[in-house]
Amino acid sequence: MDGLKPVELAPLRIAVLAGGESAERKISLQSGAACVSALEAAGHSVVTVDPAIENLDRFDWSQIDVAFLALHGTFGEDGGVQQILERRGVAFTGSGSEASRLAFSKSAAKERFVATGVPTPANFVIHETDSLEEIAARANELGYPLVVKPDAQGSSIGVTIVRSPENLTDAVSQCFYFDAYGLLETAIAGQEWTLGVIDDEPLPLIRIGTSNTFFDYEAKYEDDATRYEFVDDLDPVIRDRLTETGLAACRSLGTSGVARVDLILDESGEPTVLEVNTIPGMTDHSLVPKAAAKIGLNMTDLCNLIVSRTLAAQRSGVRKAS
């Protein structure tokens, strides 16, 4: 974490992209507002750009030094907006279009994890045209409890833990409401952890405690009883396993800038990667700002550092995967 320190930047013209038309629009607007406030506090000239209102291909990017992406969900995290900005030659925060596409598709990310040796739960891909009998057979092969989730959604939208076959049909229906593709995934018993990453440098680990069945949308954004714990006396071996596994997941997908890795630490002390988020939340409930604060980076410091890393990569000729 030695490189994760506050930086000074001359005033810049920054476009914060937030909102959009995804199921996560509300959270994206909250993240965007927090980033705008932080960047303005650093002395930058900031404008909010909502792709649901503004045509990004017609926007005058010549007046912008860097685009700060706070777009969650489809178009924001799936490589769509990144492709437009790459095509227009605009510097933007976060991962490039290919890494974004991989990370946002849970099935594609898992294929990459398996190919690179990153531990992840066993799973089957399902499609809305599959019969319930076919899906039930795959569920039986995985065993219960299992998780049903849309292939391409964030913030735990459409995710259900299924503990018995009687609840499978409703969970599948919920999944297919949000996406034509979904995953059946083995439910791993254990502690939920998250690791924020800036480029290839880890932020402090956070253990998540919730009274909900799992760290769902309500626990993430609405429940003030959700606990976020920095475990200072965590066994160094466990800490290293969690951190290295999280970093390996980011490397396998080729992420850059800020990302967040969600993991389960099973009862034997082995970590398993659930997913990688390439545009993690930046709200007052969000985990990356909490982890940054643990090492002395307030929200303005964090946003300034993200922008600084983006511009440094652009100057050095490091191109995002496209």
Secondary structure as UniProt FT lines:
FT   TURN            2..3
FT   STRAND          13..17
FT   TURN            23..24
FT   HELIX           25..41
FT   TURN            42..43
FT   STRAND          45..49
FT   TURN            51..53
FT   TURN            56..58
FT   HELIX           61..63
FT   STRAND          66..69
FT   TURN            74..76
FT   HELIX           80..88
FT   HELIX           97..104
FT   HELIX           106..116
FT   STRAND          123..127
FT   TURN            128..129
FT   HELIX           132..142
FT   STRAND          146..150
FT   TURN            155..158
FT   STRAND          160..162
FT   HELIX           165..167
FT   HELIX           168..178
FT   STRAND          181..186
FT   STRAND          190..198
FT   TURN            199..200
FT   STRAND          201..202
FT   STRAND          206..209
FT   HELIX           217..221
FT   TURN            224..225
FT   STRAND          227..229
FT   TURN            232..233
FT   HELIX           236..253
FT   STRAND          258..266
FT   TURN            267..268
FT   STRAND          271..277
FT   TURN            284..285
FT   HELIX           287..294
FT   TURN            295..296
FT   HELIX           299..315
FT   TURN            316..317
//
